[in-house]
């Protein structure tokens, strides 16, 4: 068994998170208007503590398709500028020390991929000219062209971004942790963008475990093809569960000293740990909250970790 396959089977991020626990303005910017964006519609579901639907509304957002291949276009959704409270509130169930202190962050507009990067998109970019390192075109443990790519390191995700940047001339990168949480919350301050709790009809996680008073649901024990579950008010999908997602930031055990301008927090690096967000298919609902965060080695491979990309 080679190193990649060994690390894929080495276990989920749940163990690592346990170790690490010692821790909307919707106005389109002029720069976004110049992209020739296309509109799309989607439904947004909000539920109460019992899992019952409180509200379901049709929302609209805009995106542009990045043609990295004819078979696997990358849909980049416009995220308006704004500010939000980053981190957990003191009253939040299952809040951890590394989710504090809660702090106000102001961000400029940006674009984020609608879904985690799929295996088809990864394979297409793996054929583009190398920038710094080779990419395995088929690294995932759970196979499926529309499933998220996983078992890719932070360094490999950076290479993916560098190759798209070189190919398109646009600056692609991993989201900063602040961008990620702002995009996940989409104007909400509840533990999930779905409301006070979440169900396995809305996300891929260990649905047999409950967070509030909702009924137990399904545990699929694998990733799901993207685009099947809930959208948030920005039009992004799979922000909760399915796979953890690499962020650009170094891992920090608290938010003391964190930037408030939305940029990646790269100072104070003491290890090779990078931040991951969103939780995955192998996690309880507490670990897929909007505020939930953890760290993982930048060279690590794990079948619960994928990523999405941003540009400006």
N, C-alpha and C positions, 0 to 999 in steps of 0.2 A: 504494500500500500504506500503510495507516494505521500509527500508532506501535505499536499493540498487535500487529498481525500482523508488523511488522518485528522487534520484539523476540522474538516467538515463534520466528522463524527465525534469530535471531542466534547460536545455538549452545547447546550443553549446559553444564551446570555443571562438567563435568570440567575445562575450561580454567580456570575460576575457582578450583576447588580447588587446581589446580597453582600458581596465583598466590599463594593464601593459605597454601601449605605452609611458609612461613617461620614456622611455628607447629606369708528372705522370711516375713516374718511374714505368715501368711494368716488373720489374725483379723479378722473383719468389725467395723467400728466401729459404734457405736450410731447415728450419723448416717446411715450407709448402710442400716442395718436399717430405718430409718423411711421409706424410699422405696418400699416395696412392690415389691422387686426380683423379677424372674423368673429362674429358673435356666436354663442351657443347657449342653450337652455338646459337646466337640470333641476331636479327636485332636492330640497333640503328638508330633512326630517329632524324634529326635536321631540325628545321623549321625557317623561317624568321619572321619578325615582322607582316606579314599579315597572318601567319599561313600556308603558302605554304611550301611544303617539299623542303628543300635545298639539303639534302643529306640523303641517307639511305645506311648503310653499315652493312655487316655481321661481327660480332665480335666473339671472342672465350674467354672463361674463364674456370676456374676449380672449382670444388666443391667436398665436401664429404657429403654423406647422414648420418645423425645421426638417428639411428633407435629407436626413442622413442616409436614407435609402428609400426606394419606392415601396418596399414591403414593410418598413417600420418607421413611419414618420414620428417625429418627436413633437408632441403638442405642448407648447409653452404658454402658460396662462398668465395674463396680466394681473399683477397684485398691486393695488393702489398704495400710495404712501399713507402713512398714518402713525399712530402711537398706541401703545398698549402696556398693560401691566404684565411683566414677565416673571414667571415663577409661580409657586403655589401660594394660596392664601392660608392663613393659620387655621381656618376652620375646615380645610379640605381633608376629606377622608383619605388616609394612606399617604399623606404628604411626608416627604423625607427631608432630612437636614440639608442635602445638597441642592434642594429646590428653593432655597432661601439665600439672602433676603429678596423678597419680591421688590421689583424696581421698575420704574417707568423707562421705556425705550421708544425712541422716535426713529422711524425708518423712511428712507426714500423709496420710490416705486421700484419694482423689479419684476422679472418673469420667473416662474417656477414650473417645472414639468408637472403635468396634470397627474401623472402616476409615478410610482417608482420605476426606474429604468428596467425595461423588460429584457428577457434573454435575446429576443430578436434584435432589439436596439443595440445591445452589447455586442452581439456577433457582427453587426454591420460596422460598428466603430472599430472593432478589433481588426478589421481588414484595412483601415486607414493607415497612412504612414506613421511609423513609430516616432514618438517624441523623446522619451527617456527609457521606457521599459516595455518589454513584450507583454502581450495580453493573451491569455488562454481564451479562445473564442467560445468555449463551452464549459464554463466552470461550475455551473449550478448543480446542487444536489437534487432538487425537485425539477424535473424536466418539463418544459412547455414553453413555446415561443412567446406566449403572452403572460407567463408568470414572471414575477420579479427576478432579476438576476440576483443571486446571493453567492456566498462563499467567495467574495472578492474583497481584497484588502482596501484600506484607505488609500494606500499608495497607488493601487490599480485604479481606483475610482478617480484619483487625480489625473492619472494618465488618460483615462477616458475623456475627462474634461479638456485636457490639453489637446487631444486629437481633434475633438469637435471644434475647439477654438481655432486650431490651425486650418481646419477644413472650411469653416464658415467665415472666419474673420471676425466673429463675435466672441466676446470674453465669457466663456462658460466656466463655472466653478461649482463646488459644493456649496450649499447654503450655509450661511453663518447660523449659529444656534439661535440667535434672535430672529433672523428671517424665518427659520423653520417654525419656531413657536408662534410667531405672529401669523404665519400662513396657516398653521394648524388651527389656531383659535378662530380666525376669520371673524373677529368682532365679539366673540364670546368670552365670558369670564368663569364659566362653569368648568368642572373637571374634564369634560369632553366637549367637543363641538356639537355633539348630539344632545347635550344637556347634563343633568346631574348623574347620569349613568350611561351605560352602553349595553347593547345586546349583540349576540352572534349573528343576528340578521343584518347588522350594520357594520361589523368588523370581524376580522379573522384573528382569534385569540383563544385562550382556554375558556370557552363559553360555559363550561360546566361549573366554573367558579363565578360567583356573583359579587357585585360591588355595592349595590344598595338593596332595594327590595324587589328587583326584577327577577323573573323566573330564570332558572338555569337553562342554558341553550346548548349549542353544539360545540364540540372540540374537533376540528377537522384534521389536526395533526400534520398539517402541511401548509405551504403557501397556496394562495389562490391566484388565478389569472386576474390581471388588473381590470378595473372598470366594472366590477360586479356589485360592489357595495356602496356605502353612503358617500355622498358629496357634502362638502361644507359650503358655506356661503360664498367662498371665493371660487368654487367650482373644482376644487382639488379632491382627489379620492385616495383612499387608503392611508390617510394621515395617522389613523389609529390602527395598530396591528399589521398583520401580514408580514412585513419585515421591519426590523430596526433600520434606521437610515443614518449613514455617515454625515457628519457636519464638518465644516472646515476647522472648527475651533480645537485648540488643545483642551484636554480634560482638566477642569478645576473642581475642587470639592465643594465650593460654595460660590455664590455670586458676589462676594465681597471684592470690589474693584472691577467688576464687569463693565465693559463699555455700554454706553447708553445711546449710541448712534446706529446700532444695527450691524456694526462691523464684527468680523470674526475676532474672538479673543485669543490672541496668539502669544501674549506675554506670559511670563512666569512658568515656562515649560520645565518640568522636572523629570519627565519620562517620555516614552513614546506613545502615551495614551492620547486618543482622540475621542471627541464626543459623539455619541449616538443618541438618536431620538425616536420616539414613536412606538416602541415595543413591537413585538412580533407574534407569530402564530404559536410560539411556545411559552407565552407569558400570560399571567393573570391580568384581569382588567385593571388592577391598580398600577401595573407597569406600562399600560398603554395610554395613560392620561396625557393631556396636553402638556402638563408641567413635568412629566416623568423624564428622567435623563440618566445616562450612565456613560462610562468610558470603556474603551477597548483598544488594544494595541493596534497601531497603524499598519502592522504587518500581518495581523491576525486574519484568519479565514473562519467564517462561521455561517452555517446554513440558515441562520436567522437574521443576517445583516445584509442589506442592500443599500440603495441610495437613490436620490433624485438630484436634479441639477437646476442651477439658476443662471440667468444672464441679466444684463441691464440695458 
